[in-house]
Amino acid sequence: MSGIEQRKQWAEHIRDEARALEVQQNSAGVTHTPVEGPLPHSADELTAAVAKAVAAERQRCAEVAERWSSEARLLEAFGDFTEWELRAASATARAVASEIRTSGATGRARAQA
């Protein structure tokens, strides 16, 4: 079986499962909902799921770094910083957040090449 035929077969299988899940959900009524969706069943779906998880974690990390760019947050943690140190720490936190975000885009571009 070729890769194209196999992908078509998997796509049909996934559609069949989605239809069966919909029928099952309709018969269960509004008080019952699925806990989670189906696992990825193809290489493409797995790749997409991994990319989505990596992007979400990268965004979470960038947001943590961004929170540390607030001078108020820095003063709360390091009250004895001088104004120059506060500015440097804030700029560093913003640079780290930016690097996390842009290195993700660069990594995706490299992976797709």
N, C-alpha and C positions, 0 to 999 in steps of 0.2 A: 504494500500500500504506500503510495507516495505521500510526501508531507502535505501537499495540497488536499488530497483526499482525506487524510487523517484530520486536518484542521476542519474541513467541512463536516466530517463525522462528529467531531467534538462540538462544533458550533450547533449542530442539530441536536445533539445530546443535551447541551446546556439549555437550548430553547425548550426542549421537552421537559426538562426538570423545572424550568421556570413556570411553564404552563401547569405542571402537576402541583407545584407549590402554590400557585394562585388558586387552583381549584380547592386544594386542601385548606388554604386560608379562608376562602369564601365559605366553605362548609363549617369552619370552626367558629365563624362569627367575629364580631368586633371586640370581644373580650379577650381574644387570644392573638398574640402577635409573635412572629419569629424572633428569636433571640439575636441571631446574626444571619448574615447572608451565606450563600454557599462558598466553599473554599475555591480558590482558583484551580481550574482543571486543565489549563493549557499553559504552555511556556509563555505565550503572550500575556495571559491573564496574571500569571505569577510575576512576570517582569513588571507589569503595570502596578500590581499590588505592592511589590517591594519598593518601586520608585515612589509611590504615594506615601508609604510609611517613612521612607528616608526624607522626603520633602517635608512631611509633618514634623519630624524630629529636628530637622535643620531649622525650620521656622520657629519651633519652640526654643531652641538654643539661641537663635538670634534675638528673640524677644527677651530672654533672660539677660543677655548682654546689653540690650537696649535699655532695660530697666535700670541698669547700673550706670547709665550715662547721665542720670538725673543728679544734679548737684545736691539736691535735698537728700536723696538716698545716700550719696557719698558722705555728706556731712553727718548723717545719722550713724553710719558705720565707722567713719573716720573723722570724728569731730575736730581733731587737731591738725587737719590738713590746712595748708596755706591756700590762698586764693589761686596761686599758680598751680599747686598740686591738684586742687579740685578741677581746674580747667584741663590739666593734662590727663587726669583719670577719666573725666567725662569724654574727652576726645578719643582716648584709647578705647573706652567701652563702645563708642559709636563706630570706631574703625573695626573693632572685632565683630560687631553685629553685621556691619557691611560686608566684611570678608566672609563670614559664614554664609550670608545670602548669595554673594556673587560666586564663591567657590562652588556652590551647589549648581549654579547655572553653567559654570565652566566644566565641571565634572560631567554633567549631563551631555553637554556638547561633545566632549571627548568620547564618552561612551557611545554616542550615536554615530560617530565618525568611523 
